[in-house]
Amino acid sequence: MERLIDPFARPISYLRVSVTDRCDFRCTYCMAEHMTFLPKKDLLTLEELDRLSSTFIRMGVEKLRITGGEPLVRRDIMQYFRAMSRHLESGALRELTLTTNGSQLARFADQLADCGIRRVNVSLDTLDPDKFREITRWGRLDQVLEGVRAATRAGMRVKINTVALKGFNEDELFTLLDWCAAEDHDLTFIEVMPMGEMGEEMRLDQYWPLKDLRGRLAERFTLTDLAERTGGPARYVRIEETGQKVGFITPLTHNFCESCNRVRVTCTGELFMCLGQEDMADLRAPLRASPDDALLEEAIRAAIARKPKGHDFDYSRQTVRGQVSRHMSHTGG
Ligand code: SAM
C-alpha cells in the first residue's frame, strides 16, 4: 500500500491515539474537578481502535503512542494492546508505547511488557506526597512510584514527564533530576499551557518558561544540545557531569514543523493533522459506515492531503493558546 506522505513530502510515521477521555486524577492544570465525560457511544470501541490503528500502520505509521485521559483506566484496554502487539511481531510497527499517570502500572506492567512495550512515559510533577495530592487532587504518590518500579522490574524503560510549574516544583528541579539519575529514568520537562480549572491569574503565577528552567540547570551543570529529533516539540540536552539526558517540550513553539511526522486521533475518532490548527477529520463516520476499511483509508488520505506546513500563527494571541490547549485535552498531550 502507498505510504502516507503529506503535501510537504513529510512521511506520516507517528500516530498518537487517545483511547479515553476519562482519568482517575484531576491535575489542576489539566482538568476541572467535576468533569462531564463523553457518553460511551461516542467513543471508538476497542475493535474500532484496532481497525483505525491497523489502517494507519498499513499506511506507514511505525510508532504508535497510546494516551488519554488515562489509557490504563479504559476497561479491557489490554485487549487493544495485545491486538497491537501483532504489528510489532510482524515488524510493521517499530514501537508501541504509552503515556500514563502511572496509577495502574503496578497492575499492568507485566502484561504491557508482554505486549512488546519497551518504553513508557510516566507523568510525575513532584516527589512530595502532599504536593502530589494537591496537584493531582485525587492521586497517591506511593501508588505511582510503585507503578514506576513495577514497570522497571518488567524490563521497560521509564521516562518521567514533569510539567514545570513556577512556585510548585521549582524547588524540586535538582531533587527530580537526582532521583531520575539514581533510578536511571530519562526526564523531560513540559512547559505548562493554559488549561484546566486554574484561573488566569494563577496560571500566570505558575508559568515557568523552560528557557528559565534550563538557565537554572546551566548554573550548576554543563549542558550540551543533542541533535536528536523526534519530529515533535521535544529538544534534548546532555548533562555532561552526570551523562543524563534531559528533554524540554515547549508545545507552543513551532520550530519542529519542518520535520513533523505526526498526527493525533481523539477517543471519538477525530484526526488532527497539526497541533496548532483547528482542522480535523472525522474518522468515526467512515469506520462505522462500512466494515471494510476502504472508506477509512480514503478519509485518512484526504485529511493528510490537508496537513498544513506549520502552525503558522501569531503566538501572542490568546486564541492560539486556547486552540493548542484544546488539542492537548482532546488528544492527550
Ligand atoms: N493520563 C496520561 C498522563 O498522565 O500522562 C496521559 C494524558 S496527559 C493529558 C498527557 C500529558 O499532558 C501529561 O504529561 C500531562 O502532565 C500533560 N499536560 C496536561 N495538561 C497540561 C498543561 N496544561 N500544560 C502542559 N502539559 C499538560
Boltz pocket constraint, residues with backbone or C-beta under 6 A from the ligand:
constraints:
  - pocket:
      binder: B
      contacts: [[A, 23], [A, 29], [A, 30], [A, 67], [A, 68], [A, 69], [A, 70], [A, 71], [A, 99], [A, 100], [A, 101], [A, 102], [A, 121], [A, 122], [A, 123], [A, 161], [A, 162], [A, 163], [A, 190], [A, 191], [A, 192], [A, 193], [A, 194], [A, 195], [A, 196], [A, 328], [A, 329], [A, 332], [A, 333]]
      max_distance: 6.0
